[in-house]
Amino acid sequence: MVFSSVGMATQERSIGTESQFTVALAQDVRELSEIVVTAFGREQEKKAVGFSVSEVKNQELTQARATNISNSLTAKVAGVRVQGSSGMVGASSAIFIRGMTTFTGSNQPLFVVDGIPIDNGGGTNALQNGVANSNRAIDINQDDVESISVLKGPAAAVLYGSRAASGAILITTKKGATLGAKKQSVTVTSNYNVVKVGRLPDYQNTYGQGTQGVFNRLSQGSWGPRVTGQTVQNFRGEDEVLTINPNNVKDIFQTGSNFQNNLALSGATERTRYYAAYGNLNEIGILDNNKLTRNTLTFNGTAQLTEKLRSGVNVVYTNNQSQRTPQGNALVNPFFRTYFLPRSYDVKRYPFEQPNGGQQGAAVVGTFTPNNTWYSNDDNPLWTIKYNTYNDEINRVVGNVSIGYDFTNWLSVDYKLGTDTYTQIIKSVNARDSRGSNIAGGAGGAVGNILDESYSRTETSSYLNLTLKRNLTEDFGVRLLLGNEINQRASTDIGIVGTDIQVRGFDNITNTKTFQPFATRNKRRLVGFYGDLQLAYRNFAFLGLTGRNDYSSTFGKSKRSYFYPGASASVVLSDALPVLKDNSVVNLVKVRAAAAQVGREAPEYVTDTYFDATNVPADGFGPRLTFPFRGQLGQSLDNVGGNPNLGPEFTTSYEFGTDLSFFGGRVALEATYYEQKSSDIIFAVPVAAGSGLTNAYQNIGKSEAKGIELMLSTIPLKLGDFTYSNSFNFSRVRNKVLELAPGVTQITLGGFVTPSTRLIAGQPYGVIFGSVFQRESVDDKGRPQGRLLLTPQGRAVLASDNQIVGDPNPKWTGGITNTFSYKGLTLNTLLDIRYGGDIISRNVSDLRRQGAAIETGDRDRTYVIDGVIRQPDGSLAPNNVQITAENYYDDLYGFGRAEFVVFDASWLRLREAALTYALPKSLTDKTFLGGIELGINARNLFLYAPNIPHIDPEVNAQGQSNSQGLEFNALPQSRTFGGSVRLTF
């Protein structure tokens, strides 16, 4: 007699005189083939896939909850780097898969929910105004997600076309199912976390406000006297005892909270499946007046209408509201100068506002009276948190309807129509008396500004797919997909900036004296035809051929059509070779390879040169002509010229890899090596100003990325009910700019004159560029070399030209997951590792030059800068000139001095920890509950960053951007810890 079951090893028993048999079937790891989701939501056996695909399950996304689902992928997938921007409520995170593939366009992967592309933009931050913006993946409720598949690079994502040149994130939502004998179930999940500010600077607590050892009530620095309880007159003209306030910066922060609740109904009948859910998130930030609330309604339903006809509908409605505080290089940023607040200044000792709600800075008015609410010429941090506000509300619908028909058991047709549409309403206020403006186009001078803005975006996608899947013979199988995509994206951004607020506290745009409207509208359309042929031989050798032809409206008529192919292959040697097939140690040996090319669209409206009302005609020397001119409106040609011959960018990739499994699946390894090159990269190339233009779009750039990805999973210990398992993922990528345009030495990605991030031919992608010091010699390219060359007074001097000062790209990144389980008790931890990659820190510069950092507290001695001084005879002698601590730190770390505030951003952090306990079924069966799970969890519990002082290096001034490695007065990442409960009925 033969006993068998799917996924289990077959057993045979001889039939004798026995009338009963007791048989236990063991798991057959060869028969259990992992299923992964690939392009268009197709489920494929992982062994048949010739490229790298990684999958993250719901439990991994929700075990230590984040507000933004992008952060839930951190350190969990080889080849994927998630970069947070700050600890502000709703702050964006960028996702980079296998590095960068373009210059000034987006390097973010395409997000796809249940087969429909959605928008994940909006997360870029301005340097001089605004707030920490959100990338729109923040609208996704993790509780509704079944799994996420990460398609890495063109080989995996070629069928999604131009938008997937940087990979794709495929999100599969929950579809509904029965729970044992129950046809439907209800699940209630609740999670509450306390939110605390993360790493803050280490301060000296000996010296107070002032300069050169003397108290100065208007000084921004802490170079004043040693604090011994002496009496001084403060900025309000009042006598007070000078004291140190060790927590004067920490006291500005508050304890926040993150409360997430979800109610879900899931069920199925013989012909239908349905899932409906309501989710609520309420996050209170670590600053007052910072809050994010998200409500989601989800419905998923499928029905088998007849034996051959099936249909489905999916709808997600999201309402997202937030309140935030200004950031960036602006006087309205509460931390523009607060991180180096004088050590003797107690920000909560004095009233921060006047009775009428205004503020007054002593440095502004030049008098010292109790009317003053602040000592400096920027905004009081408590005042700006209260009165300089940003509020937005997003209403979003993501949904699709689908219908399919099975002509036979091997031939079917499917059609899906989906949309992602949302409107974002923004109101931003710079209150009257604000010294700066966080509103683009707003005026300074303390008159106040109001922004009313409405941004709407709609993306509509249509997919028609014909699928053939059949075994031609016993040995050969074929799967063919032929399809068409029609995608349209349209957006409208309209608003008005009002200046000079008349009645304080009345934040209506009609309460301003002057108005500046703005409006933009964009639309693009993409039509694609694609095919995917998958061949299988004896279920161990697989070949895939793909091709896609796109027609994009972003190009001229002669360039709109472009084709790109792909190919992949995999061979499962453990199924093909007899010596491995029956091996008890080796369970899986698979080798794979893939090659693909993908085209990338151009930005909208770059094939022609357009008139612009905001472009001001000028020759660079004389007066500027502004509109209206003598009462007449006018427009001028834009300074950036279009190019009707512009064509697509192309990214070509090659990858090779192997998947191995041993000892019944207790040891598994996935390894991949890849190379990808981008050519004909589109960017605005500088041209001679005599042409009437400053830049013109061209296909001219080239870049490359090479990398290694490893994922090692093991189960070292399995004793009875106790199991210990772990996994380690490793990613190394080398991104390089190969070519720019002839005569173009560099492109600025972001930042200032110093520092900035730039693309330079022959250099890593996005190097940090900034000021450097004069040294004893220069190389053949004019770069300072050797020891610092000092003045006869022993002081450091900047060189005339800026240079490369850092590389923001990590040398490698990784993640280590440990899971301990005993019966219903499970402990999960995730270590996040980054090795290498630089960051330039404005905060460290400020802390040191202003005398607030702990290392500046040693002032009972003099300092000597390590360098040389040129002697009258031309020789160089070591410096022995002694200077004060104040001069020393200002020389080396002063404003605009970049070289010595570039740090290695390596870190080791305990990113996630979660302990859960599921009550035994023997207990829950006695109640009306189907399951009870209790848990405690935490994020960012521990940080070890040995090579950078004072700050958490997981910050990025420009948010979801190609510009990486700039830190500019940002909030540090927060720490969260709390508990959860999950009930199933």
Secondary structure, 3 states (H helix, E strand, C coil): CEECCCCECCEECCCCCCCCCCCCCCECCCCCCCEEECHHHCEEEHHHCCCCEEEEEHHHHHCCCCCCHHHHHCCCCCCEEEEECCCCCCCCEEEEECCCCCCCCCCCCEEEECCEEECCCCCECCCCCCCCCCCHHHHCCHHHEEEEEEECHHHHHHHHHHHHCCCEEEEEECCCCCECCECEEEEEEEEEEEEECCCCCCECCCECCEECCECCCCCCCECCCECCCCEEECCCCCEEECCCCCCCCHHHCCCEEEEEEEEEEEEECCCEEEEEEEEEEEEECCCCCCEEEEEEEEEEEEEECCCCEEEEEEEEEEEEEEEECCCCCCCCCCCCCCCCCCCCCCCCCCCCCCCCCCCCEHHHHCCCCCCCCECCCCCCHHHHHHHCEEEEEEEEEEEEEEEEEECCCCEEEEEEEEEEEEEEEEEEEECCCCCCCCCCCCCCCCCCEEEEEEEEEEEEEEEEEEEEEEECCCCEEEEEEEEEEEEEEEEEEEEEEEEEECCCCCCCHHHEEEEEEEEEEEEEEEEEEEEEEEEEECCCEEEEEEEEEEEECCCCHHHCEEEEEEEEEEEEHHHHCHHHHCCCCEEEEEEEEEEEEEEECCCCCCCCCCEECCCCCCCCCCCCCCCCECCECCCEECCEECCCCCCCEEEEEEEEEEEEEECCCCEEEEEEEEEEEEEEEEEEEECCHHHCCCEEEEEEEEEEEEEEEEEEEEEEEEECCEEEEEEEEEEEEEEEEEECCCCCCEEEEEECCCCEEEEECCCECCEEEECCECEEEECCCCCEEEEEEECCCCCECECCCCEEEECCCCCEEEEEEEEEEECCEEEEEEEEEEECCEEEEHHHHHHHHCCCEHHHHCCCCCECCCEEEECCCCCEEECCCCECHHHHHHHHHCCCCCHHHEEECCEEEEEEEEEEEECCHHHHCCCCCCEEEEEEEEEEEEEECCCCCCCCCCCCCCECCCCCCEECCCCCCCEEEEEEEEEEC
